Amino acid sequence: MVHRQNSITNIFTILITALTLLYGQSPDMTFDQDMATVFDADDGLPAQKIIDIVLDEDMPVAFVEDGSFQWQENQWQPGNRIPEQPDVPTLSLPDGTGDILSRTMNDEVYVIGCENGLYIHDIRAQTWQQVLPRDDRYSWAPVQVGAVTLDSRGRLWFGAQQGVGYKDKDGWHLFTGKDGLPYNHFTCAAAGPDGIVWFGTERGAILVNDGSFVYRHSRRWLPHDRVNAIAVQNDGTAWFATDAGVGRIASVPMTFEQKAGHFQEQVEARHNRMGFVVHCRLKEPHDIETWEPDITDNDGAHTARYGAAQAFRYAVTGDPKAKQLAKRTFKTLKWLSDITHEKGFPARTIVPVDWHQPVNEIFDAGWNERRRRNDPLWKMILPRFVLSEDGKYLWKCDTSSDELAGHYFFYGIYYDLAAETDQEKQAVRQVVGDITDHLIRHDFKLVDHDGKPTRWAKFSTDYFHTPWGWEQRGLNSMMILSFLKVAAHVTENPKYQAVADSLIEHEAYHINAMNSKIFFPPSSVVPWDNNLSLMSWYGLMNYETDPELMLMYRISIEKAWLHISQKKHAFWNMLYKACTDRFTELVDSGVYNSAAVYPEGGSYAELKVKELYHADAHTHHTLETLRRIPLDLIDYRIDNTHRLDVVFDQAPRQRPNVGWHVDGTALPIDERDDVRFNQDAFRLDAGSSGTREFEGTFYLLPYYMARYHGVIN
């Protein structure tokens, strides 16, 4: 991100940072938000490679092979300029330099980057000198020096096969992949204000601010990854000449609340289908004007998270619009349970009978057979979309535990934060009671319209005691305890607590729950289980009061957190913080001050309480992610497997192309593919062809949770 700060502003920023550490962030605190624009033939450019771009009175001029185009009045206008190539000083170059790849100059020196070296020509001495950069870590004879520039502070920068370096009054400062440099096949460089430098490469552009790097590649940021030239305006806006048009990246001031407003509008404009909030389909890749509604297997869970965001929003702002949207979500989710074959069975989604896709033809017997080839337990059920009693709708069956986790997560939050009248609360009690009674009635399974359990929503002991169910016993035991705890809280009916007590006393579900997240082998670890785990923990930790159980649950949450703590996932981070804060409150109440908790374990409880009392929820990662979530949520294909600053996960049976930044954390959210709540932030090559736009819930929910739980004050 481009930073335009003078020395007074830098002092102010340091002060604000210190205050932030003490008091948290403000929703009205300003940060820089990068915004990308792609220009092509629709904007007046020819369908040709852009070979160069320069500034004429701070306005860009783009060059093609046989002409130029000037940016005027938000349109590219044909011009009559031709590319200019500065001459190399007449003094002969040293032997063996190879081709000249880059050049820059000022009144004193002329610098060239060559295939076989970096050279400076002293204008006064009329001599060439080979540059051999060296600092306290590296000593280089640079080759393939594809980029050189002099920045606004007079520092010489270069990009070469070895890495990036700059020279100031203290000497050389050199950077490689292990220092955070993403890539090293350089094509150009350009200086901007306040000492920033942009490097162009064969696979994107890199913004360098002293020793920090921001990588901009893929269609999210540029029309093409091959960057041929860069020009930076006085305000820091960068223009890129690429093989498929011109790109622009501008950094604009924005607050957290303004960003929330942007995503709120985005959701309601393109992602609300009969109250369901999910991604939309783009008929033309990358063109949001061609959007049409879409459906998913987990419309209920996605919608539930949007509703939770609105409930938290209402709790912290009192905005009646937020209350209205939370209530709309409740009605939509309740509809999923009301429309099906049996009270308390929630459908996955609902579509009108005239839906533009022939869903039962798509999900036919052949489709089921293909799914079973990879999953021997796949449920063969027809029809997958069932006609409603009134004949107006089709509802999708085979509902999973993902859906249930979303429903219970939302219902508890909505009940506590947004349902205010007796009528509103009674409606929540009814639907939560219906779903929970269905589960109890069917031995803790969701039973479909064929009278058989669904593929994934199984929480019974007999399932856990099978070879194919044992892996899920930890997660699913915790989930059903959470569901029962939410039901007991919402309905105030003691029978649900009695059922939970029975599962604990006779079936040891609380012991199973201590292993609520699978870590190994990697092939069995799926990112959406983090959602199921942490969303369910939120309800269980919110409403549990037994100190022994709370200590056990806190141990389990910590195990789950260790697996995901470096993924910079704002939602998961906030769930962890909320759960651990609840435990800390319990400790502060004094219930662990005596030996009454696990007396048979000696000092076990005392030691564990001390170990787990303080929790690092990585709120700095949450804030970084909220700032850097791009405004453009199109599902772009982003490949980071070529990066120099990543470490590949070499664990046995790990999926291919999984890794993390050299600092041990996930790559920043705006440098990887979509990170919807059920995606793995360690994936290095993912995404699709730009034919989906995701809903802004994955900003709205963690943002309003951060406000509710005190991270943003």
N, C-alpha and C positions, 0 to 999 in steps of 0.2 A: 504494500500500500504506500502511496506517495505521502510523504510528510512535508508540509510547508510551514516551517516554524522558524522564527528568529530566536535570538538568544533569550529575550524576555519571555517568549512563549515556552522555551525549553525549561526555564526556571519555574514557570507556572505549572508545566506538566509534571515536573518532579514533585512539586507541592501537592498537586491533585493525586498523584500516585500514592504518596505517603498517606494522605487522608483516606484514600480508597481502601488501603490496607487496614486502617483503623475502623472505618465506618461503612464500608461497602460502596457499591456503585449507585449512581442515581439514574433513573429512567430517562432523565433529560441531559445526561452527560453526552457530549458530542464525540464521535469518533469518525474516522475516514472510512467511507464505504466505496469500494471499487465497483464501477459499472462499465460493462463492455458493450460496444456497438460494432456490428459487422456491416461493411458497405460493399455492395457488389453491383451487378448490372441494374438492379431495381433502383439504385441510387445515382445512376448516371455514369457509372464506370463501365468500361468494356469488359467482356469476359476474357481477360488476358492476365497474365502474370504481371504484378506490379513490381518493377525492378528497383525503384528508388522512391523516397519521399523526403522532402525538405520543407523548410518554413520560409514563407515570403511575408514579411511584416507580421510574424507570429501566426500565420495561417498556412495550413499544409497544402503542398503541391505534390501530387502523385504522378509518377512517370511510368509509362509503358514503353515498349520498344520503339514505337514510332510517334510518340506524342506525350502530352501531359494533361492533367486535370486539376483544376483549382477548386478548393472547398469554399463555396460562397453561398450564403443564405441557406444553409442546411441542405445543400445539393452540390454534387460534383459537376463543374462546368468545364467543357473542353478548353484547353489552352494551347499556346504555341511554343512553349519552352521545350528544350531537349536536355537530357541529363548532362551534367557537367562533371568531368573527372579532373581533379587537380593534378598538375604535373609533378613528378618526382624531381627534386633538385638535380641539376645537371651533373653534379659530381657522381662519378661512377660508383655503383654499389659494390660492396665487397663480394668476392667470389663465393658462389655456393649458397646464396640467399634463397634461391628458388623464386617462385612467383610471389608478387606482392598481393597480400590478401586483405589488408586494411591499412588505413592511414589517418593521421590527424596532425594538426599543427597549431602553433600560436606565434607570437612575434619573435620568440627566441629559439624554438626547436621545431623540428619536423620529425614525426615518429611514424615508422612503418612496421607493420606486422607481416612477416613472410612465412613461407613454408618451413624455412629452416632457421628462423630466429626473429628476435625483436631488436630493432635498430633505431637509434636516435641520431639525427643530423643536427649538429650545432651550427646555427646559421652564421654566427660570428666567426667560428673557427673553421667553417667549411670542411668539417670532417664527419664521417660516419663512425658510430661506436655501437658495438653489440652490447645489448643489455642482458646481464645475468642476474636476475633477482634472487635475493637471499634474505631470509629472516631467521628467527631462532629455531624454526622447525624444518624449513625446506630450503633447498638450494637448486635452482632450475636453470637450464638452458632451453628456454621455451621454443616449441616448434608448433606448426600449424596455428600461427597467431592470427586468428580470424577477426579479432576485434581490438581496437585501441581507441582511447578517447581521453581528453583532458576535462576534468569536471569543473564545476563552478568554484571550487576551492583551490584550483590549480594543481590538483593531484593527477598523476598519470595512471591510467587504468589499462589493463590488457586482459584479454581472454585467450587462452591457448590450450593445447592438448593437456598440459599439466594441471591447469586450473585457472583461477582468477587472481589478479594481484593489483595492488595500488601502492604508489610511493608518495609519502608525505615527508615532513621535516624530520620525523623519527626514523625514516627508512622504509623498507618494503614490508608489506603485510600480504601474506599469501594464503589462499584458501583452496581446498580440494573437497571432494565429496564427503569425507569424514568431518569436514568443518561446516557442512550444510549446502555446498554447491550442488545444484540438482543435475547439471549437464555440462558438457565441455566441447561440443562441436559448434564453435562460434562462427557467426557470419557477419556481425556488425555490432556497433555500440553507439550510444548517444547519451550525453549528459543532460541532466535536468536541474531544477532549482535545489538549493540547499544541499548540494553534494551528492544527490542521488544519481545513479547510473543505470540505464537499461542496456542489457545485452540481448542481441538476437542470436538465435541458434537454428540448427536444422530441425529442432523439435520444440519450438516455442520461444518465449521471451522470459528473461530473468531480471527482476528489479533488485538492485543491490543498494543497500543503505548501510555504508560502512561494512560491518561484518555480518549483516543479516540478509537473507535471500527470500524473495517471493517469486514463485514459479507460475507463469501464465501460459498454459498450453491447452490444447483441445478446442473444439468448436465452442465451448462455453466462453472462451476468452478471445479467440482469434479465428479469422476465416480459414486459415491454413497454418499448419505448424511451421512451415518453412518461412522464416522471417528474413527478408532481404535488406531492409533498411528501417531505421527508426528515427522519428523526429519528436522532440519534447517541447511543448509550449511553455511559456513563462509561468503558467499556473500549475504545471506538472502534468497536464494531460499528454498522454503518449499516443502517437500515431504509428502504425506498423504497415509496411509494405510487405505483402505476402504473395505466395503463388496463386492465391484465389481471391484477391481483393484487398481492401484496406480495413484494418482494425483500429479501434480507438478504445483506450482504457482511461477513464477519468475517475478521479477520487473526489467524492462529494461529502461534505459534512452531513452527519445523520445522527440522530439519537436512537436509543433502544425503542422508545415509544413510537417514534416516527416509523421505524422499521416494522414494528408490530402493526401499525396502521396500514403499511404497504401490503403485508401478508394477509391482514384481515380482508382487505378489498380483493386481493387475489383469490382467496378461498371463496368468497361469496359470489364473485363474478364468474368463475369457471369450474368450481369444484363442489358445488352444492347440487346434488341430484335427489330430489324428493326428501331432503333432509340428510341424506348420506353424503359424507365428505370424504372423497377419495381423489386419486389422480384423474386427470382427463387425458383423452387421446387426441393427438395432433394428426390430422389427415395429411398435412404437408410437414415434413420434418423441420423442426426449429421454428415453425410459424404458429404462434399462439392464436392468431386470428382464425385458424382453421380447426379450433378445438371442438370436440364433441364429448359427451359424457361417457364414462366407462364404468365397469364393475370389477370387483376383485373377490377373491375368496374370503377376505377379511374386512368387508365393508363395515361390519359392526364394530370391530376393534379400532379401525381407523377413525370412524365417526365418534366412538367413545372418547378417544384422546382429544379430538377437537372440542367435544363437549366439556371435558375436564378443563381444557384451557380456558373456556368461557366461564366456568364456575370459579376458577382461581382469579380470572380477570374481574369478575363481579365482586369477589371477596376483597380485592385490593383497590378497586376503583369505584365500586358502587354504580357502575354504568348500567342503566336499565337495558341497554341493547345487549350487553353480555348476558344478563339474566334471561332475556328473551331467547338468545341463541342456545344457552344451556338447556332451557326448557324445550326448545325445538328438538335438540339432540335426545333428550329423555323420551319424548313422544316417538321419535324415529326408532330408538332402540327397543322401546316397549312394543312397537309395531312388529318387530322381528319375532317377538314371543307370542303376540296375539294372533298372528296370521297362520301359524303352523297347525299340524295335525293334532297336537296334544299340548295342553296348558304347560307352560314352562320350558318348552323346547324352542330355543331361539334359532331362527334361520340365519344363514350367512349373509344373504342380501335379498332384495326384492326388486323386480323389474316389472314394468307393464307387459301385458300379453303381446302388445305390438312392438316390443323392443326390437331395435334394428338388427340385432344378431339372432340367428336361430339357435338359441342356447342348447336346447335338447338335441338338436342335430349335431352340434359341435361336441357336446359331452355325451356321446352315444356309447354303445357297447364296445365299439372298436377303440374309442378313447380310453375306456376303462381297462381294456385288455393291455393297451400300451403302458398304462400306468402300473399295472401289476407286474410287468416284466422287471421293473426296477424296485418294486415294493411288494413283496409277496403277501403282505397284510392289507393291501389296498382294498377298500370297500367297494364291491361291485353293486351299485344301486342304480336303478332306473325307475322313474325319471329322476335326474339330478335336480331339475327345476320342476317343482310341483305346482299345479294350478290351485289358486286360492278358492275358497268356498264361493265367493261372489263372482268368480270367473274373470276378474279384472287384472289379476297379477300372477306372476310366477315367483315362488320363493325357493332359494337354493338350500339344499339339505347337507348332510354329512358335516355338521358343524363341529369345529375343533376346539381344543382347549385355549387356543389363541383368542377365539371369540369370547369365551367365558371370562378370561382374564380381563379383557377390555370392558365387558359389561360390569363386572363387580368393581373394578377400579373406578369407573365413572359413577356408578350408583352411590357408592359411599361418599365420594367427593361432592356429588350433586346434592345428596341428602344433607350433608353438613354445611355446605357453603351457599347453596342457591335455592333449595326448596324451603320456603319460609312459611307458607300457610299450611294448615292442617290438611287441606285437600291435596296440596302438592306432596306433602310427606306421606300421606296415605297411599298415593299412587305409586311411590317408590316402594313402600312396604309390600304392596301387592305383587309387583313384578319380581322383586327380589325373592319374596316368599314362593312365588310360583316356580321360578327356576330352581331354587334350592330344594323345594319339595320334589320336583321332577328327579333331581339327582339322587335324593334319598330314596325315593320310591323305586328307583331302578338300580339300587346297589352302587350308587356313585358313578353312574354312567349317563351320558346322553343317549337316549334311544330314539332311533329315526322312525320314519313313516313305514319302514318295512318291519318294525318290531325288533330290530337288532341294533347294538351299539354302533356309534359312529367310529370312524377310524382312529381318532386321536383323543377324544374327550372321555378318558377312562381313568377313574381314580379309586378303583376297588382293590382290595387285598388279593383277590384271585388273579387279577391282571398283573400285579406286582410280583407274584410268585411264579410267573412264567419266564422262560428265557428271553422272550421278546418284550417283556414289560419291565424287567428289573432295572434297566437303565433309567427309566422314567420315574421310578418309585420315589426318589428324593424330591424332584421338582413337583410331581403330581400330588404327593402327600402334603407338601407345604401348600400347594394351591387349594386343595379341598379344605384344609384347615382355615385358610384365608377366606374362602367363600363362606364358610359357616360362621366365621367371626364377623364378617360384614353383615351377613343375614341376621345374626343375633343383635348386632348394634342397630341396624336399621329398623327391624321389625319389633325389637324389644320382646321377642318371644323366646323364652328360656329353652325351648326344645332344641334349637339349633346349637346352643352351647352344650346341651346334654349330648347331642350326637358327636360334637367335636371331642368332648371329654371321653366318650366311649372309644373313639378311634385312637385317642392317645393312650388310654388305659389298657385296652385289649389288643390293639394292633400296632402300637408304638409308632404312630405316624409322626410324632414329634421327633423321634430319633431319625426316621427316614429324612425328615425335613432338614436335618443338619448337613445333609449332602445335597443341597437343592440345585447345584450347578455342576454339570459334567465338564471336566477339564481335558480328559484324555481317553481314547486317542483323538487326535484332531478331526478325523473323519466323522466322529460322532458329535462334535461340538458345532452347534448351529447358532448363529447370532440372534435369531428371534426368540430363543430360549431366555436371553437376557431380559427381553420384554416381559415374558411370562413370569419369570422369577421376580424381578424387581417391582413390577406393578402389583403382583400378589403380596410381596413383602410389605408394600406400602399399607395395604389394608390390614394385614395381620399385625404389624408393629403399631399401627395407629390405635387399634382397639384392644390389644392384649394387655392385661394388667398383672398376670402371674409372673413374679420376678424370676423364678427358675426357668420358665419357658422363654421369657424375654432374653435371658442370658444365652440360652441355647440358640435362639433365633439370631441373636447378634453375632454369634460365632459363625453361623451359616452365611449370614450376609457378608461378613468379612471375606470368607472364602470365595463367594461369588464376585465380590469387588476386586479381588486380586487379579482375576482373569480379565476384567474389563477396565481397570482403573486408568490405563494409558491410552484408551481409545478416543479421548476427548469428546465423548458423547454427552451433550448437555443434558438430555432428558435422563439418562441413566445416572449421571452424576447427581442430579437433583433428587432423584429417588433415593439414592444411597444417603445423601445428606439428610433428607427428611427422616429416614429410618434410624440413622445413627443419632441424630439429635434427640429423637424420642427416647432412645436408650439412655443417653446422657441425662435427660431430664429425670428419668427413673432413678438413676444412680444418685443424682443430686437430692432426690427426695429422702435418701437415707435408708432405703430398703435393703441395701447390701452392707450396711454397717455392722451387722451382727453375723453370727455363724449359722443363721437359720436357713440359708440357701445352700443346698447340697452339703449338709454337715458331714455326710459319709465320705465326702471327697476331700476332707482336710481343708487346705488353703486354696483348693482349685478355684472356687468361685472368686475369692479375694484377688487372686493373681489375674484371672481372666478379666475381671472388672477393671483392674488397673490398666491392663493391656489394651482394652477396647474402649476405655472411657473417652479418649481423644481420637477423633477420626479426621483424616484429611480427605475431604470430598473433592479436592482438586477444583475449587471454584475458579481458579485462574484459567483452567481449561474450559470451564463452562462459559466464562465471559469472553474468552478468545473465540470460541465457536459461535456464540451469539453475534459477535461483531462480524465474523468472517463468513457466516452463512451467506452465499450469494443471493442476490435478489432474483436471479434467473434460475428457476428450479426445473428446467428442462433436463430430461434424463440423457445426458451426453455420454458417449463412450470415452472413457479416460484411461489411458494406459500409462502406468508409472513404472513399468518393469525395467525401463532403460536408465532409470535415475541412479546417479552416483551416491546420493545421500540416503539410500534405503538399505536395510538389512533384511535379507530373505529368511523366513522361518524354515529351518531345516529339520524340524521335528519329524519323526517317523510318521508316515501316513498323513502328513499335512497336505492339504489341497494346494495345487500349484498357485504361484503368484500371490503369496501371502507374505507380508512383511511390514516393517515400520521404519520410521525415520531414525537416523543415526543417534538422535537424542533419546531413543527408547519409546517415543510416543507415536501415535498415528500421525500421518501427514495432515496438514491443516485442511479443514473441511472444504475450502474453496479450491483445493488442488487435487481432490480425488473425486470419484464418481458420487452419485447421489447417496446420501446417508439417511435415508428414511429410517424410521425407528427399528426396523428389523434387518438392517444391513450391517455388514462387518467392515469397520473402519480400517482394518488391516488389509483389505483386498487391494491389490495393486493394478489390476486390469479388469475393469467392470463397466457397467453401464450398457446403453443400447444406442439405437440409431437416431435419437432425438425425436421420437414419436410420442413421448409422454411428457406431461408436465405434472410434477408432484405438488401436492397441496402444502400450504405454508404452516401446517400444524406443527412441523418439527422445529419451527422457531417459536410459535405462539405458546405452546405448552411449556417448554422449559423456561421461557422468558417470564411467564406469569407465575410459574412455580418459584422461580428465583426471587420474584418480588414478594410472593406470599411467605417464603421461608427466609427472607432477610438477606439474600445475597445481593439483590438490587433493592435499595431502600427508597 
